[in-house]
Amino acid sequence: MAGSGSGFEWMERLFRLSENGTTVRTELLAGLTTFVTMAYILFVNPNILKDAGMPVEATFAATCVASAFATLLMGLLANYPIAVAPGMGLNAYFTYTVCIGMRLPWQTALGAVFMSGVVFFLLTVTRVREWIIEGVPQVLRLSISVGIGLFIAFIGLRNGGIIVKNDATLVALGDMRSHGVLVAVAGLLLTVFLMARRIRGGLLLGILATAAAAILAGVSPAPHGLSSFATLSDPFLALKATAFQMDVAAALKVGLFSILFSFTFVDLFDNVGTLIGVSRKAGLLDQKGSLPRIGRALLADSVGTMFGALMGTSTVTSYVESAAGVAEGGRTGLTAVVTALLFLLALVFAPMVGLIPPQATAPALIVVGVLMTTDIRSIRFDDFTEAVPAFLTMLMMPLTYSIAQGLAFGFTSYMLVKLLAGRHRENSAVTYTLAALFILHFILSRR
């Protein structure tokens, strides 16, 4: 039994480590790997929310606390190695569409986020969420995993500076002579070597080695004394500026149906996509391709969203970077618990977290992307009615920078192509309903 005789028996009982083919050491490494690959959100989220008028120190603390709470719930309630944090895209929608575009106070926007969490909670505790998830066609289940792999790899290439923004062609090859790109490429070669040799902890070792190389190359600032590893400010004092400041009454008065719909809709399908894709790679799906305890996983996210709004941050969602911990061997909620504890430690050791540059996590994300694309071999590309929705699902996730948008194109095209091919019987009531909701989402979405 994992941990037997070493004081870890309670972990074995709580997380069923042996049953899931893992050990305490593996889960600890996986949790650390997941945290390191997604720690960027601690700095990116406050920088986005500050444009909505929210104080940076408070939103940093809120991001740490909300991520720790929601991830801990995921680990203890659902026993899955999935980390939860404020979602990219959802935070931009919160700031630039709701607060700036509609000129609403951030307190009102937080009220809308809280309400979306309540709606998500109600969908979760009823049969609606099971009905939705069971209605995902097999071809889309396979495509989700591949699409997330491409999405993660794209994030890694961007973080490493290998792919950059270009006004003429949208994206282009970065400066391959720059120190940052050279560090990322060297880290990728090292990580590939470690993974090819099946060295335990290869992803984490690659991240740490690349971070060290980034400091030596001047890409990341070197630590200067103890001040580089700890902050003297009181994070909980800073949190008071946003905690319990949401205004639900104002949100109800304004009547934010389109905003509430977008928050709830994107959160639901980001979670469904991430949970199915990452869990498939972890081998956690049952024989029918369904995810056991998915209700508990979605419950953790909905409660986490409500808690996050109370603390002062935008909608939380399951993170695709959790796949890095899964690739490291994480299989149970212990991985998530470790990640959650590290989010709490980040309140005190924020500067140390900041020493790990994007170039250091880029190689791990690219390698994880490679690992997640293996399901493409199971897609029936010889059937055009399966190939089209599969292709659009996989392609649109990285191109729109959204798992939910990829699913939107996948579901809508699946329903339409089956109808056009005279195979309407392969469309279920779920397929029709979700396709209609996705079309409504396209109509209501505002940039």
PEKA-V664066 format. One record per backbone hydrogen bond with DSSP energy under -1.0 kcal/mol. NH is the residue of the N-H (numbers start at 0). CO is the residue of the C=O. E is the energy in kcal/mol with one decimal. If there is no record, write none. Layout:
NH,CO,E / NH,CO,E
//
This chain:
3,0,-2.0 / 5,2,-2.0 / 7,2,-1.3 / 11,7,-1.7 / 12,8,-2.2 / 13,9,-2.4 / 14,10,-2.8 / 15,11,-1.6 / 19,15,-1.3 / 20,17,-1.6 / 21,16,-2.1 / 26,22,-2.3 / 27,23,-2.5 / 28,24,-2.3 / 29,25,-2.5 / 30,26,-2.6 / 31,27,-2.1 / 32,28,-2.4 / 33,29,-2.6 / 34,30,-2.2 / 35,31,-2.5 / 36,32,-2.1 / 37,33,-1.2 / 40,37,-1.7 / 41,38,-1.7 / 42,39,-1.6 / 43,39,-2.6 / 44,40,-1.9 / 46,42,-1.2 / 47,43,-1.7 / 48,44,-2.7 / 49,45,-1.8 / 50,47,-1.1 / 51,48,-1.4 / 52,49,-1.7 / 53,48,-1.6 / 58,54,-2.2 / 59,55,-2.4 / 60,56,-2.0 / 61,57,-2.6 / 62,58,-2.3 / 63,59,-2.2 / 64,60,-2.7 / 65,61,-2.7 / 66,62,-2.1 / 67,63,-2.3 / 68,64,-2.5 / 69,65,-2.6 / 70,66,-2.4 / 71,67,-2.2 / 72,68,-2.2 / 73,69,-2.1 / 74,70,-2.2 / 75,71,-2.7 / 76,72,-3.0 / 77,73,-1.1 / 79,73,-1.1 / 81,79,-1.3 / 84,316,-2.1 / 86,314,-2.7 / 90,86,-2.0 / 92,88,-2.4 / 93,89,-2.1 / 94,90,-2.1 / 95,91,-2.9 / 96,92,-1.1 / 97,92,-2.2 / 98,93,-1.8 / 99,94,-2.5 / 100,95,-1.0 / 101,96,-1.1 / 103,97,-1.2 / 108,104,-1.9 / 109,105,-2.4 / 110,106,-1.4 / 111,107,-1.8 / 112,108,-2.1 / 113,109,-2.5 / 114,110,-2.1 / 115,111,-2.2 / 116,112,-1.9 / 117,113,-1.8 / 118,114,-2.4 / 119,115,-2.6 / 120,116,-2.2 / 121,117,-2.3 / 122,118,-2.4 / 123,119,-1.7 / 124,120,-2.2 / 128,122,-1.7 / 130,126,-2.5 / 131,127,-2.3 / 132,128,-2.5 / 133,129,-2.7 / 135,132,-1.5 / 140,136,-1.9 / 141,137,-2.1 / 142,138,-2.0 / 143,139,-2.4 / 144,140,-1.2 / 145,141,-1.6 / 146,142,-3.3 / 147,143,-2.7 / 148,144,-1.8 / 149,145,-2.3 / 150,146,-2.4 / 151,147,-3.0 / 152,148,-2.3 / 153,149,-2.3 / 154,150,-2.2 / 155,151,-2.4 / 156,152,-2.7 / 157,153,-2.2 / 158,154,-3.0 / 159,155,-2.1 / 160,157,-1.3 / 161,156,-1.6 / 162,156,-1.8 / 163,171,-2.9 / 165,169,-2.5 / 169,165,-1.9 / 170,168,-2.5 / 171,163,-2.2 / 173,161,-2.8 / 175,173,-1.0 / 177,174,-1.6 / 181,177,-2.4 / 182,178,-2.4 / 183,179,-2.1 / 184,180,-2.8 / 185,181,-2.5 / 186,182,-2.4 / 187,183,-2.2 / 188,184,-2.4 / 189,185,-2.2 / 190,186,-2.6 / 191,187,-2.7 / 192,188,-2.1 / 193,189,-2.5 / 194,190,-2.6 / 195,191,-2.8 / 196,192,-1.8 / 197,194,-1.2 / 198,193,-2.6 / 201,198,-1.5 / 204,200,-3.0 / 205,201,-2.2 / 206,202,-2.1 / 207,203,-2.6 / 208,204,-2.6 / 209,205,-2.2 / 210,206,-2.3 / 211,207,-2.2 / 212,208,-2.2 / 213,209,-2.3 / 214,210,-1.8 / 215,211,-2.3 / 216,212,-2.2 / 218,213,-2.2 / 219,213,-1.6 / 227,224,-1.4 / 228,225,-1.8 / 230,347,-2.2 / 237,233,-1.8 / 238,234,-1.7 / 240,237,-1.6 / 241,238,-1.6 / 242,238,-2.6 / 243,309,-4.3 / 244,241,-1.6 / 246,106,-2.9 / 250,246,-1.6 / 251,247,-2.5 / 252,248,-2.1 / 253,249,-2.3 / 254,250,-1.5 / 256,254,-1.3 / 259,255,-2.9 / 260,256,-2.9 / 261,257,-2.2 / 262,258,-2.8 / 263,259,-2.4 / 264,260,-3.0 / 265,261,-2.4 / 266,262,-1.8 / 267,263,-2.6 / 268,264,-2.2 / 269,265,-2.5 / 270,266,-2.1 / 271,267,-2.6 / 272,268,-2.3 / 273,269,-2.5 / 274,270,-3.1 / 275,271,-2.4 / 276,272,-2.6 / 277,273,-2.8 / 278,274,-1.8 / 279,275,-2.0 / 280,276,-1.5 / 281,277,-1.6 / 283,278,-2.7 / 285,289,-3.1 / 288,285,-2.0 / 293,290,-1.3 / 296,292,-1.7 / 297,293,-2.6 / 298,294,-2.0 / 299,295,-2.3 / 300,296,-1.6 / 301,297,-2.5 / 302,298,-2.6 / 303,299,-2.0 / 304,300,-2.3 / 305,301,-1.9 / 306,302,-2.5 / 307,303,-2.7 / 308,304,-2.2 / 309,305,-1.7 / 310,306,-2.0 / 311,307,-2.3 / 312,307,-1.8 / 316,84,-2.7 / 318,82,-2.6 / 321,318,-1.8 / 322,319,-2.1 / 323,320,-1.9 / 325,321,-1.9 / 326,322,-2.5 / 327,323,-1.0 / 328,325,-1.6 / 329,324,-2.6 / 334,331,-1.2 / 336,332,-2.5 / 337,333,-2.3 / 338,334,-2.0 / 339,335,-2.6 / 340,336,-2.3 / 341,337,-1.9 / 342,338,-1.7 / 343,339,-1.6 / 344,340,-2.2 / 345,341,-1.7 / 346,343,-1.4 / 347,344,-1.4 / 348,344,-2.6 / 352,348,-1.8 / 353,349,-1.9 / 354,351,-1.2 / 355,352,-1.5 / 359,356,-1.5 / 361,357,-1.5 / 364,360,-2.1 / 365,361,-2.3 / 366,362,-2.3 / 367,363,-2.5 / 368,364,-2.2 / 369,365,-1.8 / 370,366,-2.1 / 371,367,-1.8 / 372,369,-1.0 / 375,372,-1.7 / 376,373,-1.4 / 377,374,-1.8 / 378,375,-1.2 / 380,378,-1.6 / 382,379,-1.3 / 385,382,-1.6 / 386,382,-2.5 / 387,383,-2.2 / 389,385,-1.7 / 390,386,-2.9 / 391,387,-2.5 / 392,388,-2.3 / 393,389,-2.4 / 394,390,-2.6 / 395,391,-2.6 / 396,392,-1.1 / 398,394,-1.6 / 399,395,-2.4 / 401,396,-1.6 / 405,401,-1.5 / 406,402,-2.2 / 407,403,-2.1 / 408,404,-2.1 / 409,405,-2.1 / 410,406,-3.1 / 411,407,-2.2 / 412,408,-2.2 / 413,409,-2.2 / 414,410,-2.3 / 415,411,-2.2 / 416,412,-2.9 / 417,413,-2.0 / 418,414,-1.7 / 419,415,-2.7 / 420,416,-1.9 / 421,418,-1.5 / 422,417,-2.8 / 425,422,-2.0 / 426,423,-1.8 / 431,427,-2.2 / 432,428,-2.4 / 433,429,-3.0 / 434,430,-2.3 / 435,431,-2.1 / 436,432,-2.2 / 437,433,-2.7 / 438,434,-2.1 / 439,435,-2.2 / 440,436,-2.3 / 441,437,-2.2 / 442,438,-1.9 / 443,439,-2.6 / 444,440,-2.0
//
